[in-house]
Amino acid sequence: MSASLPGARALPESQYDLGTYWGRVRHTVGLTDPSTLLVGKTGLEQAKKLLISYKQGETREMTPQLWKAKKIVDSTLHPDTGEPVFLPFRMSCFVLSNLVVTAGMLTPGLGNRGTIAWQVANQSLNVAINYSNSNKSSPLSWSKIAQSYFLAVGASCGVAVGLNSVVPRLKSVSPSTRLILGRLVPFAAVASAGFLNVFLMRGEEMRTGIDVFPVRSAAEGKASGEEASLGKSKKAATLAVAETAFSRVFNSSPIMIIPPLLLVRMQRGEWLRKNPRYTTPVNLGLILVVSYAVLPLALAAFPQRQKVKADSLEPEFHGRGGDGGLVVFNRGI
């Protein structure tokens, strides 16, 4: 992220008010903009140079060009390491990376083998995204990553296969209701396993804590991320991981509910009944549109750089907050 670039002058966090939900939504639209994926290494270096010139006082005011450069840097670099996140696992590629997997999970009539295969693919992608975008002040060992991965895969496959066997046995509901419930099985599996996946993949953060920094006022002229860490807080880590887990559920819920229900309705219509070969393209289109619409809404549910009262954390942080008694930490995405 741009905070990791050298220079004593603080960059504005955003063009928008991050203290409000809609301000964060508008900011997140930039972070998830897929056009930033087309910026190569040269474009990234140019964007970094523009921001460094501002941070070093060579450029006085933020311009549209500088805001564009900040969007590129913020959507590409990890806020803790300052290194580029592997392209398929960036939030700007989240929808595209998940498109095929989501379509596979929502394919009507999957048997147990197909259900298990797509759930494994989905959790594999989740592990990669969660690891790539997690707070890096408490790194996770490869053995813990493997353990978390197999637990999440087991949970998602267990829920999906279990519900697939239960739904057809529901004789007290109408066939149309059973059809709809069957289409919603992937949602139950993805939501429960996705929530669990975040806690498993980022459990080390909760055990050891994450770095917290004092919030500096604009007059002090330094970005909070450039300050020395006040230490590692387990309470901050628990809050960060919980908020990320809930944002994952907020994101997956509309994607796993709206497209399958719309597809059921469309399959009952005359056009799709006469043209069943268009079922897959229609399914992909529905998933794509809903995904791009809801991703910024879900990610903006909680600030990425979370500010809390120092006195709400462990006793060793009491009275050590910066501006307004606040500390800040990277929640991860």
Buried (B, 14 or more C-beta within 10 A) or exposed (E): BBBBBEBEBBBBBBBBEBEEBEBBBBBBBBBBBBEBBEBEEEBBEEBBEBBBBBBEEEBEEBEEEBBBBBBBBBBBBBBBEBEEBEEBBBBBBBBBBBBBBBBBBBBEEBEEEEBBBBBBBBBBBBBBBBBBBBBBBBEBEEEBBEBBBEBBBBBBBBBBBEBBEEBEEEEEEEEEEBBBBBBBBBBBBBBBBBBBBBBBBBBBBBEEBBBBBBBBEEEBEBBBBBBEBBBBBBBBBBBBBBBBBBBBBBBBBBBBBBBBEBBBEBBEEEEBEEEEEEBEEBBBEBBBEBBBEBBBBBBBBBBBBBBBEBBBBBEEBEEBBBBEBBBBBBBBB
